[in-house]
């Protein structure tokens, strides 16, 4: 970790889906989970009454980052058309 950087490990709940050959996955990093949780105005103000919002920045170093996905021989999965959205809680 360099100046201004910190190491974060995020473990997600079990998710399983069978993908077709050549399919792509996208990992989305967000600093919010609205509307499940109140927005963070990034000002220190109460999230429920804040009127000023500031942007939050997330920087990921692609050289030192990894997404580790196990591949199972015989998974019991939902087909891709049944798995619409997965939200880690």
N, C-alpha and C positions, 0 to 999 in steps of 0.2 A: 504494500500500500504506500503510495506516495503522498505528498502534501495535498490535503483536501480530499483524499480518497479514503474510503473505508471498505473493508470486506464485509459482505452481507451474504448469508446463506438462507435461501428461502426453500422450505420443503412444502410441496403441494400435496394435497390428498390424492389418493389413488384415482387414476383416470385411465380408461382403456377405450381405444377405438381402433378398428381395423381400417387401414388406409390402402388405397390402390397404389400400385407401383408408380413412382414418379410424383405422387402427391406431395405438397409442401405444407409445412407447419409454420405458424408465425407466433412468436412470443411477444406479448404486448406488456410493457412495463408502464404502470400508471401510479400516480400518487394520490389516487382517490378511489372511492367505491360509492359514488353518489348514484342513486338516492338511498342506498342501504345505510350509509353513514353521512353525517353532516359534512358539507364541504369544508375544507381548510382554507381560510382566506389568506394565509401566509402573512398576516399582519400582527398576530397575537391577539386579535379581537375575538370575542365570542362568535363561534361559527353560526349560531342561530340568529344573531342580530347584526352581523357585519354588513356594511354597505360598500366597503372598498375591498376589492380582490386584487391580489398580486399573483403573477405567474410563479409556478414552482418548476424547477428544472431538475431533470434526472439525466445524469450522464453515465453511460455504460462504456467501459473500456473493452472494445471487442478483442483486443490482444490478450487480455487476462480474464475473460469471461467464458463460462461454459454452461451449456444446457445439456444435462445428462438424461437420456431417455433409455430405459431398458427395453429390450425386444424379447417378448415371450414366445416360446415355441407354440403353445396352445392357449392363447388368451381367450377368456370369455368376455366378449366385447359387444357393445352396441354397434350396429352398422352406422357408417358415417351420416346417413340421412336422418338418423334418430338422435344424434348428438349435436344439438344446436348450439349450446353455449355451456361452458364449464367455468364456474366461478369458485376459486379457492376460498375457503372460509376458515 
